[in-house]
Amino acid sequence: MSTAIQQLPSHLEAFLQLQQQLPVHRQEPWFRGVREGAFTSFCQLGFPTVHDEDWRFTSVAPIAQTAFHLPEIPEDECNGVTEGDVAPYRLEGLAAQLVFVNGRYAPGLSRLPAGHKGLQVSSLAEAMLKERGIVEPHLARYADSSKEAFTALNTAFFEDGAFVFLPRGLALQEPIYLLYLNHGSATPQIANPRNLIVVGENSQATILEDYVSLGAGVSFSNVVTEVVAGEQAVLHHYRIERESTDAFHISTMRIQQERSSTVNSHSVLTGGALVRNNIQPVLAGEGGNCLINGLFIGNGRQHLDNYMKVEHRSAHCASHQFYNGILDGESRGVFHGRILVCKGAQQTDSKQTNRNLLPSDTAQMDTKPQLEIFADDVKCTHGATIGQIDEEALFYLRSRGLDDAAAKGLLLFAFASECLERMNPGPIRNYLAKIIIQALPQAKQSEAVL
């Protein structure tokens, strides 16, 4: 660690001290070497800059220049959060709901599963102690700490997160809800939630990750989720980011897909001052299928960056990316979609589409679809569009009695609904529809019309 300490920038010295102060029960001996290696990697990599190709449209200087602190250990496990605070985020018909406050598990607010043999839903910290045989083969095996600075930072400093394990052949019909509440504080604070989701062979699950702010205050959520989909497994994963505009949010989801597995990833981003959404599926087994579907809605001076990297490593796999952006005010959006077809990944079918709507003349969108193909029997397409509200459609709605604001709200919701239509019908899609309506620039008018 001495080399790492010498290379450590002054604004990260506090992180090193706090890492040493982590409770003993969080410092699992078998994982200590991984943490130290990740910390060293972070010190060597440093924060990315706009000179790095994958970050050319997004400056993380506001994060790098802020002295963040790990949240203090609270006197009670819920850190002052009450059931009333959580009530707006309760859904009926769930298999389980885990609640985390500032990245730490809050058992008093969580609801654990019952009646599903072999299903494990718990805090990751607990699973690292009690289920090492399941956790060790997967944790930090897929997300790359050696090349990705924020992944390295998370691996070095995470305290807790969610652990979900489905045994072979379990078709779980009810969703699992992972709720992360960011409780504001007087000083800037960082949380590093780490999630591990393992869906066994021939199993099926639906999982929702939701990131919410309670109160104001500068904060930084640095999230890593590792997903393992076994042979012929099916996972529907939903992700909501709706933190306050004082918040920074960097998330990385790394998906390892085995033969004939299916993973559908759906993201809805509406909050945060600076947000980076990394999704990285690896189709490692033949016949895999992956859908990456997302919507981002920016207002004010928000910066929302979406980076997709899909690796086709085996033959006969399909991946489809559909991302829509709505940018109002002086907000800025980024979509960088990269499809990599490796040698030998014949008969790949991959499609990438990015569509963006800018109601404001001062909003900005950068889009970069990218294909890298090293096989000769493939079908790959990509496309991107940036435009404003269709004046003819607006005129038509106004001629039918809607005022200007209501007509714009209806058109924006119709554009956003393209994302919803790719989700399975049910309570989660209905839940997301309400969140989207409230986030639209013409929110009140949209609700009134719909």
MARLUM-263418 format. One record per residue (C-alpha): residue number from 1; x, y, z; residue in one letter. Coordinates in steps of 0.25 Angstrom, whole numbers, plus 5000, padded with zeros to 4 digits. Layout:
! MARLUM-263418
<atom n="NUM" east="X" north="Y" up="Z" res="A"/>
...
! end
This chain:
! MARLUM-263418
<atom n="1" east="5000" north="5000" up="5000" res="M"/>
<atom n="2" east="5012" north="5010" up="5001" res="S"/>
<atom n="3" east="5013" north="5012" up="4987" res="T"/>
<atom n="4" east="4998" north="5015" up="4986" res="A"/>
<atom n="5" east="4999" north="5025" up="4998" res="I"/>
<atom n="6" east="5010" north="5033" up="4991" res="Q"/>
<atom n="7" east="5002" north="5034" up="4979" res="Q"/>
<atom n="8" east="4989" north="5038" up="4986" res="L"/>
<atom n="9" east="4984" north="5052" up="4983" res="P"/>
<atom n="10" east="4982" north="5061" up="4995" res="S"/>
<atom n="11" east="4967" north="5061" up="4994" res="H"/>
<atom n="12" east="4967" north="5046" up="4995" res="L"/>
<atom n="13" east="4975" north="5045" up="5008" res="E"/>
<atom n="14" east="4962" north="5045" up="5016" res="A"/>
<atom n="15" east="4957" north="5033" up="5008" res="F"/>
<atom n="16" east="4969" north="5025" up="5012" res="L"/>
<atom n="17" east="4967" north="5029" up="5027" res="Q"/>
<atom n="18" east="4952" north="5025" up="5027" res="L"/>
<atom n="19" east="4955" north="5012" up="5020" res="Q"/>
<atom n="20" east="4964" north="5008" up="5031" res="Q"/>
<atom n="21" east="4953" north="5012" up="5041" res="Q"/>
<atom n="22" east="4943" north="5002" up="5035" res="L"/>
<atom n="23" east="4937" north="4993" up="5046" res="P"/>
<atom n="24" east="4944" north="4980" up="5047" res="V"/>
<atom n="25" east="4932" north="4972" up="5043" res="H"/>
<atom n="26" east="4933" north="4979" up="5029" res="R"/>
<atom n="27" east="4947" north="4975" up="5026" res="Q"/>
<atom n="28" east="4945" north="4961" up="5022" res="E"/>
<atom n="29" east="4959" north="4954" up="5022" res="P"/>
<atom n="30" east="4957" north="4947" up="5009" res="W"/>
<atom n="31" east="4953" north="4960" up="5002" res="F"/>
<atom n="32" east="4964" north="4969" up="5008" res="R"/>
<atom n="33" east="4974" north="4967" up="4996" res="G"/>
<atom n="34" east="4963" north="4970" up="4986" res="V"/>
<atom n="35" east="4960" north="4983" up="4993" res="R"/>
<atom n="36" east="4975" north="4987" up="4994" res="E"/>
<atom n="37" east="4977" north="4984" up="4979" res="G"/>
<atom n="38" east="4965" north="4992" up="4975" res="A"/>
<atom n="39" east="4970" north="5004" up="4984" res="F"/>
<atom n="40" east="4984" north="5003" up="4977" res="T"/>
<atom n="41" east="4977" north="5003" up="4964" res="S"/>
<atom n="42" east="4969" north="5015" up="4967" res="F"/>
<atom n="43" east="4981" north="5023" up="4971" res="C"/>
<atom n="44" east="4989" north="5019" up="4959" res="Q"/>
<atom n="45" east="4977" north="5022" up="4950" res="L"/>
<atom n="46" east="4972" north="5035" up="4956" res="G"/>
<atom n="47" east="4959" north="5041" up="4952" res="F"/>
<atom n="48" east="4956" north="5041" up="4937" res="P"/>
<atom n="49" east="4956" north="5054" up="4929" res="T"/>
<atom n="50" east="4951" north="5059" up="4916" res="V"/>
<atom n="51" east="4963" north="5054" up="4909" res="H"/>
<atom n="52" east="4959" north="5040" up="4912" res="D"/>
<atom n="53" east="4951" north="5036" up="4900" res="E"/>
<atom n="54" east="4940" north="5029" up="4908" res="D"/>
<atom n="55" east="4938" north="5042" up="4916" res="W"/>
<atom n="56" east="4940" north="5052" up="4905" res="R"/>
<atom n="57" east="4926" north="5059" up="4907" res="F"/>
<atom n="58" east="4926" north="5058" up="4923" res="T"/>
<atom n="59" east="4935" north="5065" up="4932" res="S"/>
<atom n="60" east="4936" north="5059" up="4946" res="V"/>
<atom n="61" east="4944" north="5071" up="4952" res="A"/>
<atom n="62" east="4932" north="5075" up="4961" res="P"/>
<atom n="63" east="4934" north="5061" up="4968" res="I"/>
<atom n="64" east="4949" north="5061" up="4968" res="A"/>
<atom n="65" east="4950" north="5074" up="4974" res="Q"/>
<atom n="66" east="4940" north="5072" up="4985" res="T"/>
<atom n="67" east="4945" north="5066" up="4998" res="A"/>
<atom n="68" east="4934" north="5055" up="5001" res="F"/>
<atom n="69" east="4933" north="5047" up="5014" res="H"/>
<atom n="70" east="4927" north="5034" up="5017" res="L"/>
<atom n="71" east="4914" north="5035" up="5025" res="P"/>
<atom n="72" east="4916" north="5035" up="5040" res="E"/>
<atom n="73" east="4912" north="5022" up="5046" res="I"/>
<atom n="74" east="4898" north="5025" up="5052" res="P"/>
<atom n="75" east="4893" north="5023" up="5066" res="E"/>
<atom n="76" east="4881" north="5015" up="5060" res="D"/>
<atom n="77" east="4881" north="5005" up="5048" res="E"/>
<atom n="78" east="4871" north="5014" up="5041" res="C"/>
<atom n="79" east="4879" north="5027" up="5042" res="N"/>
<atom n="80" east="4867" north="5034" up="5046" res="G"/>
<atom n="81" east="4858" north="5030" up="5034" res="V"/>
<atom n="82" east="4844" north="5025" up="5038" res="T"/>
<atom n="83" east="4834" north="5016" up="5032" res="E"/>
<atom n="84" east="4827" north="5029" up="5028" res="G"/>
<atom n="85" east="4839" north="5033" up="5020" res="D"/>
<atom n="86" east="4839" north="5019" up="5013" res="V"/>
<atom n="87" east="4823" north="5019" up="5011" res="A"/>
<atom n="88" east="4823" north="5026" up="4997" res="P"/>
<atom n="89" east="4833" north="5015" up="4992" res="Y"/>
<atom n="90" east="4825" north="5003" up="4997" res="R"/>
<atom n="91" east="4819" north="4994" up="4986" res="L"/>
<atom n="92" east="4809" north="4983" up="4987" res="E"/>
<atom n="93" east="4812" north="4969" up="4983" res="G"/>
<atom n="94" east="4827" north="4969" up="4985" res="L"/>
<atom n="95" east="4835" north="4956" up="4988" res="A"/>
<atom n="96" east="4844" north="4965" up="4996" res="A"/>
<atom n="97" east="4849" north="4980" up="4999" res="Q"/>
<atom n="98" east="4862" north="4983" up="5004" res="L"/>
<atom n="99" east="4864" north="4997" up="5009" res="V"/>
<atom n="100" east="4878" north="5004" up="5010" res="F"/>
<atom n="101" east="4881" north="5018" up="5016" res="V"/>
<atom n="102" east="4893" north="5025" up="5011" res="N"/>
<atom n="103" east="4898" north="5011" up="5006" res="G"/>
<atom n="104" east="4896" north="5004" up="5019" res="R"/>
<atom n="105" east="4886" north="4993" up="5020" res="Y"/>
<atom n="106" east="4874" north="4996" up="5029" res="A"/>
<atom n="107" east="4867" north="4983" up="5034" res="P"/>
<atom n="108" east="4856" north="4990" up="5042" res="G"/>
<atom n="109" east="4851" north="4996" up="5029" res="L"/>
<atom n="110" east="4853" north="4984" up="5020" res="S"/>
<atom n="111" east="4844" north="4973" up="5017" res="R"/>
<atom n="112" east="4850" north="4959" up="5014" res="L"/>
<atom n="113" east="4845" north="4948" up="5005" res="P"/>
<atom n="114" east="4837" north="4936" up="5011" res="A"/>
<atom n="115" east="4832" north="4923" up="5004" res="G"/>
<atom n="116" east="4843" north="4922" up="4993" res="H"/>
<atom n="117" east="4852" north="4911" up="4995" res="K"/>
<atom n="118" east="4866" north="4914" up="4992" res="G"/>
<atom n="119" east="4864" north="4929" up="4989" res="L"/>
<atom n="120" east="4874" north="4938" up="4997" res="Q"/>
<atom n="121" east="4872" north="4953" up="4998" res="V"/>
<atom n="122" east="4880" north="4960" up="5008" res="S"/>
<atom n="123" east="4891" north="4970" up="5011" res="S"/>
<atom n="124" east="4904" north="4967" up="5003" res="L"/>
<atom n="125" east="4912" north="4970" up="5016" res="A"/>
<atom n="126" east="4904" north="4959" up="5023" res="E"/>
<atom n="127" east="4905" north="4949" up="5011" res="A"/>
<atom n="128" east="4920" north="4951" up="5010" res="M"/>
<atom n="129" east="4921" north="4946" up="5024" res="L"/>
<atom n="130" east="4911" north="4935" up="5023" res="K"/>
<atom n="131" east="4910" north="4931" up="5008" res="E"/>
<atom n="132" east="4925" north="4932" up="5004" res="R"/>
<atom n="133" east="4923" north="4919" up="4995" res="G"/>
<atom n="134" east="4913" north="4927" up="4987" res="I"/>
<atom n="135" east="4919" north="4941" up="4988" res="V"/>
<atom n="136" east="4934" north="4939" up="4985" res="E"/>
<atom n="137" east="4933" north="4932" up="4971" res="P"/>
<atom n="138" east="4925" north="4945" up="4966" res="H"/>
<atom n="139" east="4928" north="4957" up="4975" res="L"/>
<atom n="140" east="4938" north="4967" up="4968" res="A"/>
<atom n="141" east="4940" north="4956" up="4957" res="R"/>
<atom n="142" east="4933" north="4964" up="4945" res="Y"/>
<atom n="143" east="4933" north="4979" up="4948" res="A"/>
<atom n="144" east="4948" north="4983" up="4944" res="D"/>
<atom n="145" east="4955" north="4991" up="4955" res="S"/>
<atom n="146" east="4968" north="4991" up="4948" res="S"/>
<atom n="147" east="4963" north="5000" up="4936" res="K"/>
<atom n="148" east="4951" north="5007" up="4942" res="E"/>
<atom n="149" east="4954" north="5017" up="4953" res="A"/>
<atom n="150" east="4940" north="5018" up="4959" res="F"/>
<atom n="151" east="4938" north="5003" up="4960" res="T"/>
<atom n="152" east="4952" north="5002" up="4967" res="A"/>
<atom n="153" east="4947" north="5013" up="4977" res="L"/>
<atom n="154" east="4935" north="5005" up="4980" res="N"/>
<atom n="155" east="4942" north="4992" up="4981" res="T"/>
<atom n="156" east="4952" north="4998" up="4991" res="A"/>
<atom n="157" east="4942" north="5005" up="5000" res="F"/>
<atom n="158" east="4928" north="4999" up="4999" res="F"/>
<atom n="159" east="4922" north="4995" up="5012" res="E"/>
<atom n="160" east="4909" north="4989" up="5008" res="D"/>
<atom n="161" east="4899" north="4986" up="4997" res="G"/>
<atom n="162" east="4889" north="4976" up="4992" res="A"/>
<atom n="163" east="4891" north="4961" up="4990" res="F"/>
<atom n="164" east="4881" north="4953" up="4982" res="V"/>
<atom n="165" east="4883" north="4939" up="4979" res="F"/>
<atom n="166" east="4873" north="4930" up="4971" res="L"/>
<atom n="167" east="4876" north="4915" up="4971" res="P"/>
<atom n="168" east="4874" north="4907" up="4959" res="R"/>
<atom n="169" east="4860" north="4905" up="4953" res="G"/>
<atom n="170" east="4853" north="4916" up="4962" res="L"/>
<atom n="171" east="4843" north="4925" up="4954" res="A"/>
<atom n="172" east="4841" north="4936" up="4964" res="L"/>
<atom n="173" east="4828" north="4943" up="4959" res="Q"/>
<atom n="174" east="4828" north="4955" up="4970" res="E"/>
<atom n="175" east="4838" north="4966" up="4968" res="P"/>
<atom n="176" east="4850" north="4969" up="4978" res="I"/>
<atom n="177" east="4851" north="4984" up="4981" res="Y"/>
<atom n="178" east="4865" north="4990" up="4985" res="L"/>
<atom n="179" east="4862" north="5004" up="4991" res="L"/>
<atom n="180" east="4874" north="5013" up="4993" res="Y"/>
<atom n="181" east="4871" north="5025" up="5001" res="L"/>
<atom n="182" east="4881" north="5037" up="5001" res="N"/>
<atom n="183" east="4879" north="5044" up="5014" res="H"/>
<atom n="184" east="4885" north="5058" up="5013" res="G"/>
<atom n="185" east="4896" north="5064" up="5022" res="S"/>
<atom n="186" east="4903" north="5077" up="5025" res="A"/>
<atom n="187" east="4916" north="5072" up="5019" res="T"/>
<atom n="188" east="4918" north="5065" up="5005" res="P"/>
<atom n="189" east="4917" north="5050" up="5007" res="Q"/>
<atom n="190" east="4919" north="5038" up="4998" res="I"/>
<atom n="191" east="4912" north="5025" up="4998" res="A"/>
<atom n="192" east="4918" north="5013" up="4990" res="N"/>
<atom n="193" east="4907" north="5002" up="4989" res="P"/>
<atom n="194" east="4911" north="4989" up="4983" res="R"/>
<atom n="195" east="4900" north="4979" up="4978" res="N"/>
<atom n="196" east="4902" north="4965" up="4974" res="L"/>
<atom n="197" east="4891" north="4958" up="4966" res="I"/>
<atom n="198" east="4893" north="4943" up="4963" res="V"/>
<atom n="199" east="4881" north="4937" up="4955" res="V"/>
<atom n="200" east="4883" north="4922" up="4954" res="G"/>
<atom n="201" east="4881" north="4913" up="4942" res="E"/>
<atom n="202" east="4867" north="4912" up="4937" res="N"/>
<atom n="203" east="4863" north="4923" up="4947" res="S"/>
<atom n="204" east="4855" north="4936" up="4945" res="Q"/>
<atom n="205" east="4854" north="4948" up="4953" res="A"/>
<atom n="206" east="4850" north="4963" up="4953" res="T"/>
<atom n="207" east="4858" north="4973" up="4961" res="I"/>
<atom n="208" east="4856" north="4988" up="4963" res="L"/>
<atom n="209" east="4868" north="4997" up="4968" res="E"/>
<atom n="210" east="4863" north="5011" up="4972" res="D"/>
<atom n="211" east="4872" north="5023" up="4977" res="Y"/>
<atom n="212" east="4865" north="5034" up="4984" res="V"/>
<atom n="213" east="4869" north="5046" up="4992" res="S"/>
<atom n="214" east="4863" north="5050" up="5005" res="L"/>
<atom n="215" east="4866" north="5065" up="5007" res="G"/>
<atom n="216" east="4876" north="5074" up="5002" res="A"/>
<atom n="217" east="4891" north="5073" up="5003" res="G"/>
<atom n="218" east="4903" north="5070" up="4993" res="V"/>
<atom n="219" east="4905" north="5055" up="4992" res="S"/>
<atom n="220" east="4911" north="5045" up="4983" res="F"/>
<atom n="221" east="4906" north="5031" up="4980" res="S"/>
<atom n="222" east="4916" north="5022" up="4974" res="N"/>
<atom n="223" east="4909" north="5009" up="4970" res="V"/>
<atom n="224" east="4914" north="4996" up="4964" res="V"/>
<atom n="225" east="4904" north="4985" up="4961" res="T"/>
<atom n="226" east="4909" north="4971" up="4956" res="E"/>
<atom n="227" east="4899" north="4962" up="4950" res="V"/>
<atom n="228" east="4901" north="4947" up="4946" res="V"/>
<atom n="229" east="4891" north="4941" up="4938" res="A"/>
<atom n="230" east="4893" north="4926" up="4937" res="G"/>
<atom n="231" east="4889" north="4917" up="4925" res="E"/>
<atom n="232" east="4875" north="4919" up="4920" res="Q"/>
<atom n="233" east="4872" north="4929" up="4932" res="A"/>
<atom n="234" east="4863" north="4941" up="4930" res="V"/>
<atom n="235" east="4865" north="4954" up="4937" res="L"/>
<atom n="236" east="4857" north="4967" up="4936" res="H"/>
<atom n="237" east="4865" north="4978" up="4943" res="H"/>
<atom n="238" east="4859" north="4992" up="4945" res="Y"/>
<atom n="239" east="4867" north="5004" up="4950" res="R"/>
<atom n="240" east="4862" north="5018" up="4955" res="I"/>
<atom n="241" east="4871" north="5029" up="4958" res="E"/>
<atom n="242" east="4863" north="5041" up="4964" res="R"/>
<atom n="243" east="4872" north="5047" up="4974" res="E"/>
<atom n="244" east="4873" north="5062" up="4977" res="S"/>
<atom n="245" east="4880" north="5072" up="4968" res="T"/>
<atom n="246" east="4890" north="5074" up="4978" res="D"/>
<atom n="247" east="4894" north="5059" up="4976" res="A"/>
<atom n="248" east="4905" north="5053" up="4968" res="F"/>
<atom n="249" east="4902" north="5039" up="4963" res="H"/>
<atom n="250" east="4912" north="5029" up="4956" res="I"/>
<atom n="251" east="4907" north="5015" up="4954" res="S"/>
<atom n="252" east="4912" north="5003" up="4946" res="T"/>
<atom n="253" east="4905" north="4990" up="4943" res="M"/>
<atom n="254" east="4913" north="4979" up="4938" res="R"/>
<atom n="255" east="4905" north="4967" up="4933" res="I"/>
<atom n="256" east="4911" north="4953" up="4930" res="Q"/>
<atom n="257" east="4902" north="4945" up="4922" res="Q"/>
<atom n="258" east="4903" north="4930" up="4919" res="E"/>
<atom n="259" east="4897" north="4921" up="4908" res="R"/>
<atom n="260" east="4883" north="4924" up="4904" res="S"/>
<atom n="261" east="4881" north="4934" up="4915" res="S"/>
<atom n="262" east="4872" north="4947" up="4914" res="T"/>
<atom n="263" east="4874" north="4960" up="4921" res="V"/>
<atom n="264" east="4865" north="4972" up="4919" res="N"/>
<atom n="265" east="4871" north="4985" up="4926" res="S"/>
<atom n="266" east="4862" north="4997" up="4927" res="H"/>
<atom n="267" east="4867" north="5010" up="4932" res="S"/>
<atom n="268" east="4859" north="5023" up="4936" res="V"/>
<atom n="269" east="4868" north="5035" up="4940" res="L"/>
<atom n="270" east="4861" north="5048" up="4944" res="T"/>
<atom n="271" east="4870" north="5053" up="4956" res="G"/>
<atom n="272" east="4884" north="5057" up="4959" res="G"/>
<atom n="273" east="4893" north="5069" up="4956" res="A"/>
<atom n="274" east="4903" north="5060" up="4949" res="L"/>
<atom n="275" east="4899" north="5046" up="4945" res="V"/>
<atom n="276" east="4907" north="5035" up="4938" res="R"/>
<atom n="277" east="4900" north="5022" up="4935" res="N"/>
<atom n="278" east="4909" north="5011" up="4930" res="N"/>
<atom n="279" east="4903" north="4998" up="4925" res="I"/>
<atom n="280" east="4912" north="4987" up="4921" res="Q"/>
<atom n="281" east="4906" north="4973" up="4916" res="P"/>
<atom n="282" east="4916" north="4962" up="4912" res="V"/>
<atom n="283" east="4909" north="4951" up="4904" res="L"/>
<atom n="284" east="4919" north="4940" up="4908" res="A"/>
<atom n="285" east="4910" north="4928" up="4904" res="G"/>
<atom n="286" east="4904" north="4925" up="4891" res="E"/>
<atom n="287" east="4889" north="4929" up="4888" res="G"/>
<atom n="288" east="4889" north="4940" up="4898" res="G"/>
<atom n="289" east="4879" north="4951" up="4897" res="N"/>
<atom n="290" east="4880" north="4965" up="4903" res="C"/>
<atom n="291" east="4871" north="4977" up="4903" res="L"/>
<atom n="292" east="4876" north="4991" up="4908" res="I"/>
<atom n="293" east="4865" north="5001" up="4909" res="N"/>
<atom n="294" east="4865" north="5014" up="4915" res="G"/>
<atom n="295" east="4860" north="5028" up="4917" res="L"/>
<atom n="296" east="4867" north="5040" up="4922" res="F"/>
<atom n="297" east="4860" north="5054" up="4925" res="I"/>
<atom n="298" east="4868" north="5066" up="4928" res="G"/>
<atom n="299" east="4864" north="5080" up="4933" res="N"/>
<atom n="300" east="4871" north="5092" up="4938" res="G"/>
<atom n="301" east="4886" north="5090" up="4937" res="R"/>
<atom n="302" east="4886" north="5075" up="4939" res="Q"/>
<atom n="303" east="4897" north="5066" up="4932" res="H"/>
<atom n="304" east="4892" north="5052" up="4929" res="L"/>
<atom n="305" east="4902" north="5043" up="4922" res="D"/>
<atom n="306" east="4899" north="5029" up="4917" res="N"/>
<atom n="307" east="4910" north="5019" up="4913" res="Y"/>
<atom n="308" east="4907" north="5006" up="4907" res="M"/>
<atom n="309" east="4917" north="4995" up="4904" res="K"/>
<atom n="310" east="4912" north="4982" up="4899" res="V"/>
<atom n="311" east="4922" north="4971" up="4896" res="E"/>
<atom n="312" east="4918" north="4959" up="4887" res="H"/>
<atom n="313" east="4928" north="4948" up="4891" res="R"/>
<atom n="314" east="4920" north="4936" up="4886" res="S"/>
<atom n="315" east="4912" north="4933" up="4873" res="A"/>
<atom n="316" east="4897" north="4934" up="4871" res="H"/>
<atom n="317" east="4894" north="4945" up="4881" res="C"/>
<atom n="318" east="4885" north="4957" up="4880" res="A"/>
<atom n="319" east="4886" north="4971" up="4886" res="S"/>
<atom n="320" east="4877" north="4983" up="4885" res="H"/>
<atom n="321" east="4879" north="4997" up="4890" res="Q"/>
<atom n="322" east="4868" north="5007" up="4891" res="F"/>
<atom n="323" east="4870" north="5020" up="4898" res="Y"/>
<atom n="324" east="4862" north="5032" up="4898" res="N"/>
<atom n="325" east="4865" north="5046" up="4904" res="G"/>
<atom n="326" east="4857" north="5058" up="4907" res="I"/>
<atom n="327" east="4865" north="5071" up="4910" res="L"/>
<atom n="328" east="4859" north="5084" up="4915" res="D"/>
<atom n="329" east="4865" north="5097" up="4921" res="G"/>
<atom n="330" east="4881" north="5097" up="4920" res="E"/>
<atom n="331" east="4882" north="5082" up="4922" res="S"/>
<atom n="332" east="4892" north="5073" up="4915" res="R"/>
<atom n="333" east="4891" north="5059" up="4911" res="G"/>
<atom n="334" east="4901" north="5049" up="4906" res="V"/>
<atom n="335" east="4899" north="5035" up="4899" res="F"/>
<atom n="336" east="4911" north="5027" up="4895" res="H"/>
<atom n="337" east="4907" north="5013" up="4890" res="G"/>
<atom n="338" east="4918" north="5003" up="4887" res="R"/>
<atom n="339" east="4916" north="4990" up="4881" res="I"/>
<atom n="340" east="4928" north="4980" up="4881" res="L"/>
<atom n="341" east="4926" north="4968" up="4872" res="V"/>
<atom n="342" east="4938" north="4959" up="4875" res="C"/>
<atom n="343" east="4945" north="4949" up="4866" res="K"/>
<atom n="344" east="4937" north="4936" up="4865" res="G"/>
<atom n="345" east="4924" north="4943" up="4869" res="A"/>
<atom n="346" east="4917" north="4939" up="4856" res="Q"/>
<atom n="347" east="4902" north="4942" up="4853" res="Q"/>
<atom n="348" east="4902" north="4953" up="4863" res="T"/>
<atom n="349" east="4889" north="4962" up="4862" res="D"/>
<atom n="350" east="4891" north="4975" up="4869" res="S"/>
<atom n="351" east="4883" north="4988" up="4868" res="K"/>
<atom n="352" east="4885" north="5002" up="4874" res="Q"/>
<atom n="353" east="4876" north="5014" up="4874" res="T"/>
<atom n="354" east="4877" north="5027" up="4881" res="N"/>
<atom n="355" east="4866" north="5037" up="4879" res="R"/>
<atom n="356" east="4866" north="5051" up="4886" res="N"/>
<atom n="357" east="4856" north="5062" up="4888" res="L"/>
<atom n="358" east="4860" north="5076" up="4892" res="L"/>
<atom n="359" east="4848" north="5085" up="4896" res="P"/>
<atom n="360" east="4858" north="5096" up="4899" res="S"/>
<atom n="361" east="4867" north="5103" up="4890" res="D"/>
<atom n="362" east="4878" north="5104" up="4901" res="T"/>
<atom n="363" east="4879" north="5089" up="4903" res="A"/>
<atom n="364" east="4890" north="5081" up="4897" res="Q"/>
<atom n="365" east="4891" north="5066" up="4893" res="M"/>
<atom n="366" east="4904" north="5058" up="4889" res="D"/>
<atom n="367" east="4902" north="5045" up="4883" res="T"/>
<atom n="368" east="4912" north="5035" up="4878" res="K"/>
<atom n="369" east="4908" north="5021" up="4873" res="P"/>
<atom n="370" east="4920" north="5012" up="4871" res="Q"/>
<atom n="371" east="4922" north="4998" up="4864" res="L"/>
<atom n="372" east="4934" north="4990" up="4865" res="E"/>
<atom n="373" east="4933" north="4977" up="4857" res="I"/>
<atom n="374" east="4943" north="4966" up="4856" res="F"/>
<atom n="375" east="4934" north="4955" up="4850" res="A"/>
<atom n="376" east="4928" north="4954" up="4836" res="D"/>
<atom n="377" east="4915" north="4948" up="4838" res="D"/>
<atom n="378" east="4907" north="4958" up="4846" res="V"/>
<atom n="379" east="4895" north="4968" up="4845" res="K"/>
<atom n="380" east="4898" north="4981" up="4852" res="C"/>
<atom n="381" east="4891" north="4994" up="4851" res="T"/>
<atom n="382" east="4892" north="5008" up="4858" res="H"/>
<atom n="383" east="4885" north="5021" up="4857" res="G"/>
<atom n="384" east="4883" north="5034" up="4865" res="A"/>
<atom n="385" east="4873" north="5046" up="4864" res="T"/>
<atom n="386" east="4873" north="5059" up="4871" res="I"/>
<atom n="387" east="4861" north="5068" up="4869" res="G"/>
<atom n="388" east="4850" north="5077" up="4875" res="Q"/>
<atom n="389" east="4835" north="5075" up="4876" res="I"/>
<atom n="390" east="4828" north="5073" up="4863" res="D"/>
<atom n="391" east="4820" north="5086" up="4860" res="E"/>
<atom n="392" east="4810" north="5079" up="4852" res="E"/>
<atom n="393" east="4807" north="5070" up="4863" res="A"/>
<atom n="394" east="4806" north="5081" up="4873" res="L"/>
<atom n="395" east="4797" north="5089" up="4863" res="F"/>
<atom n="396" east="4788" north="5077" up="4862" res="Y"/>
<atom n="397" east="4786" north="5075" up="4877" res="L"/>
<atom n="398" east="4783" north="5090" up="4879" res="R"/>
<atom n="399" east="4773" north="5089" up="4868" res="S"/>
<atom n="400" east="4766" north="5078" up="4876" res="R"/>
<atom n="401" east="4764" north="5088" up="4888" res="G"/>
<atom n="402" east="4777" north="5086" up="4896" res="L"/>
<atom n="403" east="4785" north="5098" up="4900" res="D"/>
<atom n="404" east="4800" north="5099" up="4897" res="D"/>
<atom n="405" east="4806" north="5094" up="4910" res="A"/>
<atom n="406" east="4796" north="5082" up="4910" res="A"/>
<atom n="407" east="4799" north="5078" up="4896" res="A"/>
<atom n="408" east="4814" north="5079" up="4898" res="K"/>
<atom n="409" east="4812" north="5070" up="4911" res="G"/>
<atom n="410" east="4804" north="5060" up="4903" res="L"/>
<atom n="411" east="4815" north="5059" up="4892" res="L"/>
<atom n="412" east="4826" north="5058" up="4902" res="L"/>
<atom n="413" east="4819" north="5046" up="4909" res="F"/>
<atom n="414" east="4816" north="5039" up="4896" res="A"/>
<atom n="415" east="4831" north="5040" up="4893" res="F"/>
<atom n="416" east="4835" north="5035" up="4907" res="A"/>
<atom n="417" east="4825" north="5024" up="4906" res="S"/>
<atom n="418" east="4833" north="5017" up="4895" res="E"/>
<atom n="419" east="4842" north="5013" up="4907" res="C"/>
<atom n="420" east="4830" north="5008" up="4915" res="L"/>
<atom n="421" east="4825" north="5000" up="4904" res="E"/>
<atom n="422" east="4837" north="4991" up="4904" res="R"/>
<atom n="423" east="4835" north="4987" up="4918" res="M"/>
<atom n="424" east="4826" north="4976" up="4923" res="N"/>
<atom n="425" east="4812" north="4980" up="4927" res="P"/>
<atom n="426" east="4810" north="4981" up="4942" res="G"/>
<atom n="427" east="4812" north="4989" up="4954" res="P"/>
<atom n="428" east="4826" north="4993" up="4952" res="I"/>
<atom n="429" east="4823" north="4999" up="4938" res="R"/>
<atom n="430" east="4811" north="5006" up="4944" res="N"/>
<atom n="431" east="4820" north="5011" up="4955" res="Y"/>
<atom n="432" east="4830" north="5016" up="4945" res="L"/>
<atom n="433" east="4820" north="5023" up="4937" res="A"/>
<atom n="434" east="4816" north="5032" up="4949" res="K"/>
<atom n="435" east="4830" north="5035" up="4951" res="I"/>
<atom n="436" east="4832" north="5039" up="4937" res="I"/>
<atom n="437" east="4820" north="5048" up="4936" res="I"/>
<atom n="438" east="4824" north="5055" up="4949" res="Q"/>
<atom n="439" east="4838" north="5058" up="4943" res="A"/>
<atom n="440" east="4834" north="5063" up="4929" res="L"/>
<atom n="441" east="4836" north="5078" up="4927" res="P"/>
<atom n="442" east="4821" north="5080" up="4926" res="Q"/>
<atom n="443" east="4818" north="5071" up="4937" res="A"/>
<atom n="444" east="4805" north="5077" up="4942" res="K"/>
<atom n="445" east="4799" north="5078" up="4928" res="Q"/>
<atom n="446" east="4803" north="5064" up="4925" res="S"/>
<atom n="447" east="4796" north="5058" up="4938" res="E"/>
<atom n="448" east="4784" north="5066" up="4934" res="A"/>
<atom n="449" east="4782" north="5061" up="4920" res="V"/>
<atom n="450" east="4786" north="5047" up="4924" res="L"/>
! end
